[in-house]
Amino acid sequence: MTLVLRFQLQQAVDNTVAGSGTSAEGGVTNPGWYTVSGSYQRPRLALDFRGLTYQGRTVDGTFQGDYNSVAGISGTFHLTATGHSRDIEILLQEPS
């Protein structure tokens, strides 16, 4: 099943980023918003996701990757919840 993350980030002068977003699985929007925080110091982007809904449970996630291509940033999205852990390969892209 495809996981779609839609979020917006604001970058501060100290290279920290913060924002929020929504997610969808299989074309169905998950309930609620999640928060995103982290840092962006070109080319490295590091993000922490809190309160994300995935497969019916609330999870937290981490992602790190290098923004070296206009195609986006690919890497492993590590999701955790009590008694649950899952890694998903993802591609983060800016909207066109």
C-alpha positions as CSV (number, residue, x, y, z in Angstrom):
1,M,0.0,0.0,0.0
2,T,1.3,3.5,-0.9
3,L,1.9,5.9,1.9
4,V,1.7,9.6,0.9
5,L,3.0,12.3,3.2
6,R,2.0,15.9,2.6
7,F,3.7,18.5,4.8
8,Q,5.2,22.0,4.8
9,L,8.4,23.0,6.6
10,Q,9.6,26.4,7.6
11,Q,13.4,26.9,8.1
12,A,14.8,29.1,10.8
13,V,18.2,30.9,10.6
14,D,19.8,28.2,12.7
15,N,18.9,25.6,10.1
16,T,16.2,24.0,12.2
17,V,13.0,23.1,10.3
18,A,9.4,22.6,11.7
19,G,6.0,22.1,10.2
20,S,3.0,19.8,10.1
21,G,1.1,17.7,7.6
22,T,-1.3,15.0,6.7
23,S,-0.9,11.4,5.4
24,A,-2.9,9.0,3.2
25,E,-2.7,5.3,2.5
26,G,-4.2,3.7,-0.5
27,G,-5.8,7.0,-1.5
28,V,-7.6,7.4,1.8
29,T,-6.6,10.3,4.0
30,N,-5.7,9.3,7.6
31,P,-7.3,11.3,10.4
32,G,-5.4,14.1,12.1
33,W,-2.3,16.1,11.7
34,Y,1.3,15.1,12.5
35,T,4.2,17.4,13.4
36,V,7.6,17.5,11.7
37,S,10.8,18.9,13.2
38,G,14.5,18.6,12.4
39,S,17.4,20.3,10.6
40,Y,18.5,21.1,7.1
41,Q,22.1,21.9,6.4
42,R,22.7,21.4,2.7
43,P,22.7,18.7,1.6
44,R,21.7,16.8,4.8
45,L,18.0,16.8,5.8
46,A,17.1,15.1,9.1
47,L,13.4,14.9,10.1
48,D,11.4,13.6,13.1
49,F,7.7,12.9,12.6
50,R,5.4,12.8,15.6
51,G,1.8,11.6,15.8
52,L,1.6,10.1,12.3
53,T,-1.1,7.6,11.5
54,Y,0.1,4.5,9.7
55,Q,-1.8,1.2,9.3
56,G,-4.4,2.3,11.9
57,R,-1.9,3.1,14.7
58,T,-0.1,6.3,15.8
59,V,3.6,6.1,15.1
60,D,6.7,8.3,15.3
61,G,9.2,8.4,12.4
62,T,12.7,9.5,11.6
63,F,14.2,10.1,8.2
64,Q,17.7,11.3,7.0
65,G,19.0,11.9,3.5
66,D,21.1,14.1,1.3
67,Y,19.4,16.5,-1.1
68,N,21.7,16.0,-4.0
69,S,19.1,15.8,-6.9
70,V,16.2,17.7,-8.2
71,A,14.4,14.4,-8.2
72,G,14.2,14.5,-4.3
73,I,15.7,12.7,-1.4
74,S,15.4,9.0,-1.0
75,G,16.2,6.9,2.1
76,T,14.7,4.8,4.9
77,F,11.8,6.1,6.9
78,H,12.0,4.4,10.3
79,L,8.6,4.1,12.1
80,T,8.1,3.2,15.7
81,A,5.3,2.7,18.2
82,T,4.9,0.6,21.3
83,G,5.7,-2.9,20.3
84,H,6.0,-2.0,16.6
85,S,8.9,-1.0,14.3
86,R,9.0,-0.8,10.5
87,D,11.4,0.6,7.9
88,I,10.0,1.9,4.6
89,E,12.0,3.1,1.6
90,I,10.7,6.5,0.6
91,L,11.3,9.4,-1.8
92,L,10.6,12.9,-0.6
93,Q,9.8,15.3,-3.4
94,E,8.9,19.0,-3.5
95,P,5.5,19.6,-5.1
96,S,5.7,20.6,-8.7
